[in-house]
Amino acid sequence: MNANQRAGSIEFLEFLADISNPATGEISADRLATWLCHTQSDLNAQWRLRGMNVPWAFFADEILSVLDAAQDQTCDLEVTVEWYLRQPLEVFGKLTPEQLVTHGRARHLVTAIRAREIRVFLQ
């Protein structure tokens, strides 16, 4: 692990601490929404689009798993979040990572990122 990767890992851990309830460890929808430049209502609407059988914690974990995998490439949380929100991915029909998570395809996206089939950068 190089210095950039260590710094990126530390930044991601600080991000997790910022969005988690210190007493329970649960992810705060409000804090996560803020990091994603959304309102809590917008984030909850995405969750509802995903389907009522998906618990909030599972949906939040999917978002975090995509951000974590992407963060390994960028080592910069700001770039990672921007990519997550706005980068259309050719291999996934030009859907953004955020749209893929909403459609229940986070696992496939994480696999592609980790296999380096997708390079995380902004165009």
N, C-alpha and C positions, 0 to 999 in steps of 0.2 A: 504494500500500500504506500503510495507516494504522499507527499505533504498536502497536495490538493485534495486527494481522496480523504485523508484524515480530517482536514478542515471541513470538507463536505459532510462527512459522517457526524462530526461534532455539531455542525449547523443543523442537520436533520434531527439529531437528538434534542437540541434546543427547541426546534419547531414542535416536536412531539410533546415536550414538556409544556410549551406555551398553549397547546390546544387541548391538553388533558386536564381533567379535574384532579387536583393533587390528592384529594381524599380517596377517590374511587378508581382513578386511572381511566375513566370513561372519556371518550372524545367529546368535546363540546361542539355541538352543531354551530353555535354562534361564532365561536373562535375559528373553527375550520372555515366557515363561510367567509369570514373576514379575510383570512389568508388567501382564499380563492376569489377575492374581489366580488363576492356575492352577498346578498342579504340571507339571513337564515331562512326566510320564506322561499327564496329561489332555490337554495340547497335542498330544502324539504320537498319542494316541487319535483326536483330531479329524483329524489329518493322515491316519491310516490309514483313517478313514471316507471321506475324500476319494477314496481309491483309490491303489493301490500304483504306478500309472504316473505319479503326480505327484511330482516331486522335492521334497525338503524346502525347498530354496531358492525354488522357484516358489510353494509354499504360503505361506511366510513373506513373500514379495514381495506376494502377494495381500492378506494381512492388513495389511501396511504401506501398500499403495496405498489401501485403504479408510480406514485411520486418517489418512493424509495428506490425502485429500480432505475428510474430516470435520473435521480440524484447521483447514482453511482457513475453515470456518464458525464454529467455536467459539473458536479461538485459545487453547484451554485443554486441555492434554493429559489432565488428570484427567477432565474432562467428556467428552472424546472417547472415552476408554477405557470409561467408564461407559456411554455411549450404545452403543458397539460391543457390549458384553456384554449389555445388558439392554433396549434399546428395541425393542419389537415394531413393525415397519413395516407399516402398513396396506396400502400398495401392493404389498408382497411377501408377502401372505397372513399377516401378523402374525409372520413370522419375524424374528429379531433379525439385525443385521448379522453377528454371529459365525456364526449358523446358515447364513446365505447364503454366506459364505466356505466353510464346510465342505461345502456342497452345490455348490460350483463356480460360484457366481453373482457373484463379486466384481466382474468386469468390468462387469456390468449395474448393480450397485450404485454403483460409482464413477461411471459415466456419469450415473446419476440424481442423485447428489449434486452433481456438477460442473454439471449443467444446472439445479440448484436445484429439481428435482422432489421432492427430499427435503430437508426442513429438519432440520438436526442439532441436536436439543435433547432434554432429558429431560422426560418427562411425569410 
